[in-house]
């Protein structure tokens, strides 16, 4: 994990570093859920937003 932070710190410009770190940490958090957990956690949100007439 510290290696990935060092890589982002070296390769990403300072003004984009916060977004890159957010993506990195989010991806690790979602990977803990696994594929099944990822899809089941997004299912309610997708169901709500895909309903016709809901905006």
N, C-alpha and C positions, 0 to 999 in steps of 0.2 A: 504494500500500500504506500509506504513512503517513497518508493521509487516512482510511482505514478505521479505523485505530487511534485517530485523533483523534475520529472519530465515536462509536466505542464508548466512549471515555473520557468524552465529553460527555453521551451519552444513556443509558448504562447505569449503574444505581446501583453503588456501590463493592462491595457484597457479592456482586453477580452478575457483576461484570466479568471475573473469571477464567474462568468458564464461557463467557461470550460470546467472549472472546479465543481460547479453545480451539476453539470451533466455527468461528470465522473462519479460524484457521490450518489446521485440519483440512480445511476446504472447499477452501482453496487447494492444499493438498498433494494432495488427491484429484483436483482439476481437472487437475493435471499428468499424471495417468494417462490422462485421456480416458475416454469412455464404455466403450470396449472393455476398457481396463485395469481400470476400476472393477469391471466385472462379472466379469472373470476373476480378480481378486484376492479377491473374495468367494465365488466358486464353491466352493472347497474347504471353507470354513467352513460354508456352507449345506449342502453334501453331508453333512458330518459330523453336523451338528445335526439334520438331517431324517431320519436313519436311525432306523427304529423300534427301540425298546429301548435307545437310547443316551441316557443322562441323566446 
